[in-house]
Amino acid sequence: MPALTVMRLKKPVLGLLMVAALATGLAGCQSSGTSRAAMAGASAAGTAAGGPGAGAPALAAAVQPAAALPSLTVSYAPAAAEQRGKSMLVLDGSGREIDSFNADAPRYPASLTKMMTLYLLFEAIERGELSLASEIPVSARAASRPPARIGVPAGTTVRVEDAVQALAVRSANDMAVAVAEAVAGSEDAFAARMTAKAQALGMSRTRFVNASGLSDTRQVTTARDIARLAGALRSRFPQYLPYFGRTSFSFQGRVFEATNKLLGRVEGVDGLKTGYLSMSGYNLVATASRGGRQVMVVVLGGTTEAARDREVTELIERYYAGGV
């Protein structure tokens, strides 16, 4: 069937069109500015069996994840993103907004994209289509992705658990494509699912066109949408959160250090994900817990890795000191 194209429609109209499109088997896959609107959510912490360890307390997801969607052709056009545009959002453990700057302005997600890649992989595991012990093939396309990568040769296979670690810890682009192809048959089909899932999660200003976050001006999100994804990931899949808190992992005799340098250095930081492109600047979603109080900080468009990490650290410390 042909795809439904939605171009910058207002939210109520967009919502109606999305509902109608999904009901008929179609799928329809604006704006910049400072926002301090509260991001509501319900906490869904817990521990699930079959993962790498006990689930960490989950920050509230803004919406409950919907059921897995089939592969859909999605043509959705959020506003064009600003290169290296700066955004910031701070949420407490209930999902309440504490501080923000340009939280709804369109930005490039870079490797924060891999949170959605992992979300769809975890859904596939939940459905029984894969397990952490499954072997998935590495195609020539996957193996040819630029660094960061773990360097698995084309024509071989990799365990799903190793792919998860490579994505969560090292942000490996080759594993993003291998996962996409294993789950959906092709990266394009997987990207359509990613955007459809984003819409289902309430990420109304996000479009994905690849599984890795590599440069593409069509791949757009906002700090608020990224926080929504991070909250949903933590809420729905707490059993996998320990992967995001690892400072390194070993694979085929090599040790890969985590891209998130706040782990083990800033008290209470337990995840989640970094991202960088020349067009996006330095991005980071960080979660922390101290004394039963949780916080999530999203910073997009940092000028350098060090500057981004300092800003996130300062926002975390201000929150726990009661300054934000």
N, C-alpha and C positions, 0 to 999 in steps of 0.2 A: 504494500500500500504506500502511497506517497506520504511524505512527512509533513506534519503541520508546522508551518513557520510562524513564529510569534515575534514581532519586532517592537520592542519597547512599549508594550502595552501596560496600562496601569495595573496595579496588583489585583484588584477585584476582578477585572476582566481577564487577566492572565490566569487567575485561579480557576475561574469558570471554564475557560478554554482547556486548561490542563485536565480538569475533571471530565469534561466532555470527550477530550481526546482519548484518555485512558479507557473510558467506558466503551468506546467504539473501536478499540484496538490501535488507535493512533497515538502518537506522543508528540507533544510540543516541547521540544527541547529547542536608579537607572543609573544611580545618580551619586554625585560626590558631595561631601559635606561632613561636618562634625555632628555626631549623634550621642545623646546621653539617654536614649530611651532604654528602659529596662528590658533585659532579655530573660523572660520567664522560663521556668522549667521545673520538672519534678525529678527528685533524686531517685536513682535506681541502683544503689550499691549492692554488692553481693559477691559470692564466690561460686564459681562453676567448675565442675570436674572436667578433666581431660586437657587442661592447659598446662603451662609451664610452672604454675604455682598459684597461691591464693590471690584472688583479685584484690587490687587496691581500692580504697573508697573512691567512688565515681562522682565527679562533679556532675551537677544536674544537666541533663540534655534538654535543649530548648523544645524539642519535640520527640516523641517516641518514634523509633525507626519503623518504617512500614515494611510489609512483607516484600520478599525479593521480587524484583521485576524481571520480565523476560528481556532479551535483547531488543532494543527499540532504536529506530532511526529518529534522532532528536536534533532539531534545528532550532536553537535558542540563542537569542542575540542580546546579551547584556551590554551595558555601555562600554565604550572603549576604555581601557585602563591607562593610567598615567605611568610612564616609565619611572621606576624608583620612587613612586609616590609613597608618602609616609602615612601610616595608619597605626592606631594603637587602641587596644580594648582590654580592660581589666574586669573580670567577673569574680564574685565570691562563690563559695561552694554550692549555693542555691541557684546559681545562674543569674544573680542580680548584678546589674552593671554598677561598677564602682567608679570607673573613669574611662574616658574614650577620647579619641581624636580621629576624625575622618573614618569612623568605623564602618560606614556604608559606602565609601568611595571605592570604585572598581580598581582592583589591583591584580598583579600577576602572582599566582600562588607558588610558582617554582616547585620544589620538592615537597611542599606541604600537600601537594596533590596525592602523594603516596599514602596519606591517611585514608583517602577514599579507596585507593587500590587495595589496601589491607582490609578495609571494611567489607568490600565485596568478596574478597578471598575468605574472610571469616564467615560470611554468610554461606558461601559454597561449602565450607567445612561443616557448618551447622546443618545444611541440607543433606549431608552425607555424600556429596559429589567428590570430595577430596578429604584427606586427613593430613595431619602434620607429618605422617610417615610416607605419604604418597610421593612418587617420583614424577616430576613434570619435565617435559622436553624443553631444551634450549634451542631455539631456532637461530638461523643465521642473522635474522633481523634483531633478535634479542641480544645475541653476542656482539653485534656491531655497535650497540649504543655507546655513546661517549662516557667517560668517567663522570661521576663515580660509578664504579662497577666492581664486581668481585671476580670477573674474568673466567666464567665457565665457558668452555669451548662449544661452538655450535655442533649439534648432532649428539650431544650428551644429555644427561638428565641431572636434575638437582632435587633434593628433598624439599618438600613444602616448608618444613620448619627452618631449613637453612635460608630459603627465600624470604621468609618472614623476618628472620634476624637481619638479613642483608638489607631489607627495606627499612625496618624500624631503627636499626642501629647505624648503618652505614649509608643509607639512602641510595642503594644500588640501582642504577637505571636499567641494567641488563635484566635484573630480576623482576622489575616492574613489567617489562614486556613479556617475559616468560609467564608470569602469573596471569596477565591479561589474556594471553593466547590459550592458556590452560583452562581458564574459567569460561571464556566467551568465544573462543575459536580464532579471534583476531583482535588486534588492539583497537581498531576502529569500532567494532561491535562492543567491546568492553567500554570504550569511552562513552558510547551512547548510553550504556547502562549506568555509568558513573553520573552523567548529567541527569538522567531520569531519577536516580537515587537521591541526588542532591535536591531536586525539586520535591521529592517525597519527604525529605527531611526538613523542608522549609528553607533551603538555601536558594532563595529566589533570585539572587544576583550572581549565580555561579554557572559557568559552562566549562566542561572538560572536553578536550579533544585528544588527549593522550594519557597514558597511565603513569608516566614518569614525572611530568612537570617540565620537561625540556621545552625550550623556547618555541612559543607559538602565540601570536598576538590574539588569537581567538580564545585562548584559555584564560578565563577571568574569574575572579572571586572578590570577596570583601573580608575585612577582619571579622565582622560579625558572622558571616557565613562560615568562616574557618572555625570560629569558636563553637558554632552550632555543630559542625562536624566532629570536632574534638570531644565535645560533650556527649554526643551520641555514641561515638566510638567507646568512650570510657563507660558509659551507662550500659550499653548492650553487650559489650565483650570484655568485662573486667578480668576474665581469666587470661587474657593475652596482654594485659597492661605491663607485666614485668619485662616483656621484650623491649618496651619503650624506655625502660629505666636502666638498661644495661650500658655500661661504659665501654664494653668491647665484646667481640665474639670471635671464635676461632672457626676457620673453614679451610680444609685441605692443607693444614700445616701453617696457615697464615693467620695472624691476629689483625683484626680490623677494629680500629678505634671508633668510638661513637662521634658523630658530628655535633651532638649536643654537648658542649663543653661545660654547661652548668651542672651536669650530673656529677655528684660527688664533691662539688665545689661550693654550691650554694645550699644552705641548710633547707632540707625538706623537699627540694626539687626531685620529682620522680618521673618526668617525661616532659614533652611528647615528641616534637618533630621540628627539624630545621629545614630551611630552603634557601637556595641562592641561584639567581641568574643575573647576568649583567643588566637585563631589562627590569628585573624585579627589585634589585637590591637584596639585602640580607633579611630573611624572614625567620621568625621563631614563634612557636607556640610552646609555652612552658607551664606545667602544673606543679603545684607544691602543696604540702600539708605540714602544718605545725600545730601541735596542741589541739588537734581535732578541728582546726580551721583550714579550709582549702581555698586556693586561689588559682585562677587561670589568667595568664597574661599572653596577649597576642601582639606582636610587633612586626609590622611589614615595612619594607623599604629602608632598612637600616643602611647607613653609609658604608660601614665596615663591619666585619664579624665582631670585632672587639667592641665597637660602639653599640651594636645591637645587644650584645650580651650584657654590657654595662647597664643599658636602659632597662632591659628585662629584670636584671638583678635589683636595680633601684626601685622599680615598681613593686616587686615582691616585698622588698624590705619596707617600703612605705606602707604597704597594705598591713603587714604584721605589726608595724609600729603605730597603726591607726591613722596614718597620714592621708590615705586615700579611701 
